[in-house]
């Protein structure tokens, strides 16, 4: 077959525009339409004065910079220098920026000035989806994932290690000061570079030691003081615990996912995050009605169960599987209020014998059977191996735990909870693999929170783009303007 002409210096009779090279359903067009139709008053606050200053050199339009940042996080281009290169080489970025080429310093200054306000974009992306009727608001799932921070694990020290590092640093400073003694001559205008570095290290170590003492921490990282040593599926990482609340999205092309709430904390414990995430999701969706929340056992606690009364929260107890398998789990013991004792499955009584302190600092009641009866019971060895007799420890909130464990045994609850993995876990995989979110680029909790929020915005826009793509000539009743939200 004949070959097409191949010429790199092909001339154009009529010069084309960038619009000719961008497909009608391209995600860059959706990002532009989404941002263009937001409330102008709120955009003014997000972008600053869009009219600019009549004096001085013309500046890049803040709306163009916002488009570049949002689309970059959507497509996994997150650093200023990579965005600068994309605005120079990639047609979607050139189209979004109006064929301008902002440098990395301009992009960074805009991001620094407005990154905290970009959390508002997450709320807007959620409300657009809700207003369009795309979100299945009856169900949501929450989970956390450990993401490495911009800090080396080798720079994480305990208090004892920091004391030793401080002594070595002070010794190095004394040696450098002796080497740079002037012998009566005027001192240099600035400290030598080595001595300045050691002085800065000493101040960081002192500040870290003070934080460890005041906050009761075991470890602290000298590069990023907010990044903690967290246990993950791949071992320990120095980073943050990123949280996401996810709801299913119904699309013509299949089912999608939407992040309705996002946050980042330094602590690895998920227990305190359940209620704040539920509150944020209710605020963002503006639908605080009946919703079933799915969470894994890391969120299970009596305080969360009590705070969630009136709402359906499906979270398995860490003992639920054990209790289901073991016929002599304490849930199978019957409490007899008149005698203040428990009746075991074999019919023997376990009377109240006293109180004890739990390692976490609360008191619990102790019930114990007679050792002679338990040793002669056919269930001895399965129910207990203690020759003194079976012992039950019952905390203050045991009735709350028992009611919840019984509710989780229902067929409907188990079927509903089975959807948790398919809702929330793919979100973290997509953010890490497709959007480059395996590691945070910035340091400090405040900056990392803004970074995670923008990653969540990018994820949501991917889901909404799929709906827009099916009918890209118009939203057809799917409102973008936040004034109607």
C-alpha positions, 0 to 999 in steps of 0.5 A, spaced: 500 500 500 502 507 498 505 511 504 503 517 507 507 523 505 512 524 511 514 531 512 516 535 519 516 541 516 509 541 513 506 548 512 499 550 514 495 554 509 491 556 515 494 556 522 490 551 526 488 552 533 489 548 540 482 547 540 483 543 533 487 538 537 483 537 543 477 532 543 470 534 544 470 529 550 477 530 553 478 531 560 481 538 560 475 540 557 471 538 563 476 541 568 475 548 564 467 547 564 467 545 571 471 551 574 468 556 569 461 555 571 463 555 579 460 561 583 464 568 581 464 570 588 467 564 591 472 564 585 474 571 586 476 569 593 480 563 591 484 566 585 484 573 588 483 579 584 482 576 577 482 583 574 489 584 576 493 590 577 493 596 572 501 597 574 507 593 572 508 587 568 502 583 566 501 577 570 498 570 569 491 570 570 489 566 576 484 562 573 489 559 568 493 557 574 488 554 577 486 550 571 493 548 571 493 545 578 487 542 578 488 538 571 495 536 574 493 533 580 487 529 576 492 527 571 498 525 576 502 531 574 503 535 581 510 538 582 511 545 579 517 543 575 513 538 571 507 542 571 512 548 567 514 542 563 507 540 561 505 547 560 510 548 555 510 541 551 503 538 552 497 540 548 491 539 554 495 544 559 497 549 553 489 549 552 487 550 559 493 556 560 490 559 554 497 557 550 501 561 556 507 558 559 507 560 566 514 558 570 515 553 576 516 559 580 509 563 578 505 556 579 508 555 586 507 562 588 499 561 586 499 554 590 502 557 596 497 563 596 491 559 595 492 551 597 488 552 603 482 555 599 482 549 595 479 544 600 473 548 597 473 545 591 472 538 594 466 540 597 464 543 590 465 537 586 461 533 591 455 538 591 455 537 583 455 530 583 449 530 589 445 535 585 446 531 578 443 525 582 449 521 581 451 519 588 448 513 592 447 517 598 444 511 602 451 508 603 458 510 604 465 507 606 471 510 610 478 508 611 485 510 611 491 509 608 498 510 610 502 515 605 509 516 606 511 523 607 517 528 604 522 525 610 527 520 610 525 514 615 533 515 617 531 521 620 526 519 625 529 518 632 527 516 639 528 521 645 534 517 647 537 517 640 536 525 640 540 526 646 546 522 643 545 526 637 545 533 641 551 531 644 555 529 638 552 535 635 555 540 640 561 536 640 562 538 633 560 545 634 565 546 639 571 543 634 568 547 628 568 554 633 576 552 635 578 551 628 575 558 626 577 562 632 580 568 629 585 570 634 583 577 635 581 579 628 574 581 626 569 575 626 567 573 619 560 577 616 557 570 616 558 563 619 562 558 615 557 553 612 559 547 616 558 551 623 552 554 620 549 547 618 551 544 625 548 550 629 541 549 625 541 541 626 542 543 634 536 547 634 532 542 630 534 537 635 532 541 641 525 543 638 524 536 637 526 534 644 521 539 647 516 536 642 517 529 645 517 531 652 510 536 651 506 531 647 509 524 650 511 522 643 516 516 642 519 518 636 520 524 632 522 526 625 527 531 624 526 533 617 518 533 618 516 534 625 509 532 623 510 526 620 510 520 624 512 513 624 506 509 622 505 501 621 503 499 614 502 493 610 509 494 607 512 495 614 513 502 617 513 508 613 514 515 616 508 519 613 501 520 615 494 517 615 490 519 609 482 518 610 477 518 605 469 517 605 467 514 599 460 513 596 458 509 590 456 513 583 451 511 578 453 512 571 450 510 564 457 507 563 457 503 570 458 504 577 463 509 579 466 512 586 466 519 589 470 522 595 465 525 599 470 527 605 477 527 606 482 529 611 489 527 613 492 526 621 499 524 623 496 519 628 496 511 625 490 510 630 483 510 626 478 510 632 478 518 633 477 519 625 470 516 624 466 521 627 469 527 624 469 524 617 462 522 618 460 530 619 464 532 614 461 528 609 454 530 611 456 537 610 459 536 603 453 532 601 448 537 605 444 530 606 445 528 613 439 524 613 439 516 613 446 513 611 449 507 612 456 508 614 461 502 613 468 502 616 473 496 618 475 494 625 480 499 626 474 504 627 471 500 632 470 503 639 465 504 644 465 511 644 464 511 636 458 506 637 455 511 642 456 517 638 453 514 632 446 512 635 441 514 631 445 512 625 447 505 622 454 504 622 457 497 620 463 496 623 466 489 625 468 488 632 475 485 633 472 479 637 467 478 632 470 473 628 472 469 634 466 470 637 462 467 631 467 461 631 467 459 639 461 457 642 464 459 649 465 466 647 462 471 652 456 473 648 454 466 649 453 467 656 447 469 659 447 475 664 442 474 670 441 481 673 438 478 680 444 474 682 449 479 678 452 473 675 453 470 668 450 463 666 455 459 662 452 454 656 453 448 660 449 451 665 454 453 671 454 460 674 459 465 674 458 470 680 461 477 681 468 477 684 471 484 684 473 490 679 479 490 675 483 496 671 484 495 664 490 497 661 487 503 657 485 506 664 478 504 665 474 499 670 471 493 669 467 487 672 470 480 673 465 474 674 469 467 675 466 460 675 468 455 681 475 452 679 473 445 681 466 445 677 470 448 671 476 443 671 470 437 671 466 440 665 467 437 659 468 443 655 474 445 659 480 446 655 475 449 650 472 454 654 478 455 659 484 452 660 485 456 667 484 451 673 481 457 677 475 457 673 473 461 667 473 468 668 469 474 664 471 481 664 465 486 663 466 493 661 462 499 662 459 499 655 459 491 654 451 491 653 453 496 647 458 492 644 454 486 645 448 489 641 452 491 636 455 484 635 448 481 634 446 486 629 453 485 625 451 477 625 444 479 621 444 477 614 442 484 611 448 487 615 453 482 613 451 483 605 451 490 606 458 490 609 461 486 604 461 492 599 466 496 603 472 493 600 469 495 593 467 502 595 473 505 598 480 501 597 480 502 589 480 509 591 487 509 594 489 504 589 487 509 583 490 515 587 497 512 588 498 509 581 494 513 577 495 520 580 502 519 583 499 519 590 504 514 593 508 520 597 506 527 599 511 532 596 510 537 602 512 537 609 507 539 615 500 537 616 497 543 614 500 543 607 499 535 606 492 536 608 491 541 602 495 536 598 490 530 599 484 535 598 487 536 591 488 529 590 481 528 592 478 533 587 482 530 582 479 523 583 472 526 583 473 530 577 475 523 574 468 520 576 464 526 574 468 526 567 465 519 565 458 522 566 460 528 562 463 524 557 457 520 555 454 527 553 459 532 552 455 537 548 451 539 555 450 537 562 443 536 560 440 537 567 447 536 571 448 543 574 455 546 575 454 553 577 455 552 585 450 558 586 444 553 585 447 548 590 
